Amino acid sequence: SSMELRQGEGSSGLHPLTIELHGSQSSIVRHRHASAAQVGSGLTSTLGPSGFDLGGPGRMSPMAAMTTTMQGLYKAGETPPRGSRGHQQRSRPVLSSSMASNATPARFRSASGLLLSKSASSPALGRNPAGSPVGFRRKASLEASQGLKTALQSEEVPAPPVQTQADLKLRYTDGAAIRDLLQDGSVALVKGSWLVQHSQVEGALIPRRQDMPPEAFWDAEELMVANNVRRGYEIVAISHCWMSPEHPDPQGDQLRTLGQFIEAWSDSLPGLLPSRVALFFDWCSLHQEPRSREEEDLFKRAVESSELWFAHKVTYVWQLTKVRNEMTPYHSRGWPIFEEACSAIWAWVPAQLLDLAMVQFGAHCPRGQEATRTCATKRRPPLAPHALAKALAGCQFSRPADLEVLLACYEMAFRAVTGSFERLDFRGLGWGDAEASVLSESLPYFFRLKELDLFNNEIGDFGAAALAEAVPKCRS
């Protein structure tokens, strides 16, 4: 079934917004061929406030799928408003749909919720509103100013570079940022082969960064060619809980788990060996206390790039969610929540996010693809920055300043990545109303989005209503 919502009268030339609902009932189908005026008036009397009949004989059954195609709300041939401060919006399109019975001017809000509008022009610098000169200058001063102005105009001054959406996204697709952190020593990646050997030593613990032997770390030239990770090499970011304030793994449990899984996982990809695995593990990848002044500066820079290892397109994320019963659970801790949210931005590749607590290690430990399937986690919807801030509000941090840094890091990654998607494929993930509600809060950030595929999920009436309300907020 499909439902077409015209943005105003059919003669106005405005593009339609089309929503296709697979598995819905006749409450949507009956309006398929409605005229623009009927859509503007009749839908609100039959459907609920979000465009869906939530009661009565026309009630929708839980949807098996929902594929949404969004087309622009602008007149044919018209350029959409840029939305940045100081830009002039050409016109305000009229939106007429099941959301409102009467056509009302559409207002566009930025991802942070601020209303975007034309800024008032400012009076000319150096003059009052009437246009008369402000104050008086001596003749010599005026001549000097004119001479300086002429000299500056004769020079070709390049315009300052503008950071585009592509530039922002490049941080999370290209390896330049990873190379920079490795080369200046802010971050060190541990060799998988060294960790495997160290885990087999009786009673061994993971040393802190300053106590690690030099041969345990990857050199940037070994791991990368130009700004790309070498073919057949993989970077893995470890998301884990600290078991004590002094040492994250005082019993060595995490060390042994990682050592065994590196060997098991290395059979899952062609040509992959433990010697080609690079691990980011904060305890031995960042400088730990006590730190020198130089180490403190490097540590600060590394923390300010915390999102990179979990939100980058080429990295895998392994979760160590297992903790002792008396300890705070993994999903109630600030850093793990942040790291999992970062991984959900890019985690479209199957088995890119693994929970190592799902596998039983020992003589019959699964290997290769079987180990990957065993540890694969259910994909979560991307979390909007304000939703992450709410989730982290009740969490305790050993360094209170970390909260502000993490929120800034996440918003930078989220905006950079989500602003590039034209299609989202969330088919067959078993999502329900809860996941649909989370997704609806993120959709406005996908301002290039044209298609949203939710086929073969378990989204019901309330989830569908939340999505229908969020779809028009996408500016594409």
HELIX and SHEET records of a PDB file:
HELIX    1   1 GLY A   10  SER A   12  5                                   3    
HELIX    2   2 SER A   26  VAL A   29  1                                   4    
HELIX    3   3 ALA A   36  THR A   46  1                                  11    
HELIX    4   4 LYS A  139  SER A  154  1                                  16    
HELIX    5   5 GLN A  165  LEU A  170  1                                   6    
HELIX    6   6 ALA A  176  GLN A  183  1                                   8    
HELIX    7   7 GLY A  192  SER A  199  1                                   8    
HELIX    8   8 ARG A  209  ASP A  211  5                                   3    
HELIX    9   9 PRO A  214  ALA A  216  5                                   3    
HELIX   10  10 ALA A  220  LEU A  223  1                                   4    
HELIX   11  11 ASP A  253  TRP A  265  1                                  13    
HELIX   12  12 PRO A  274  ARG A  276  5                                   3    
HELIX   13  13 ASP A  282  SER A  285  1                                   4    
HELIX   14  14 ARG A  293  VAL A  303  1                                  11    
HELIX   15  15 LEU A  308  ALA A  311  1                                   4    
HELIX   16  16 TYR A  330  SER A  332  5                                   3    
HELIX   17  17 GLY A  334  TRP A  346  1                                  13    
HELIX   18  18 LEU A  356  MET A  358  5                                   3    
HELIX   19  19 GLY A  368  CYS A  375  1                                   8    
HELIX   20  20 PRO A  385  LEU A  392  1                                   8    
HELIX   21  21 ALA A  401  THR A  418  1                                  18    
HELIX   22  22 ASP A  433  SER A  442  1                                  10    
HELIX   23  23 LEU A  443  TYR A  445  5                                   3    
HELIX   24  24 ASP A  461  ALA A  470  1                                  10    
HELIX   25  25 VAL A  471  LYS A  473  5                                   3    
SHEET    1   A 5 SER A   2  LEU A   5  0                                        
SHEET    2   A 5 LEU A  17  HIS A  22 -1                                        
SHEET    3   A 5 ALA A  65  THR A  69 -1                                        
SHEET    4   A 5 GLU A 451  ASP A 453 -1                                        
SHEET    5   A 5 ARG A 423  ASP A 425  1                                        
SHEET    1   B 2 VAL A  94  SER A  97  0                                        
SHEET    2   B 2 ALA A 100  PRO A 105 -1                                        
SHEET    1   C 5 VAL A 190  LYS A 191  0                                        
SHEET    2   C 5 VAL A 277  PHE A 280 -1                                        
SHEET    3   C 5 GLU A 234  HIS A 240  1                                        
SHEET    4   C 5 THR A 315  LEU A 320  1                                        
SHEET    5   C 5 LEU A 353  ASP A 355  1                                        
SHEET    1   D 2 MET A 224  VAL A 225  0                                        
SHEET    2   D 2 ASN A 228  VAL A 229 -1                                        
END                                                                             
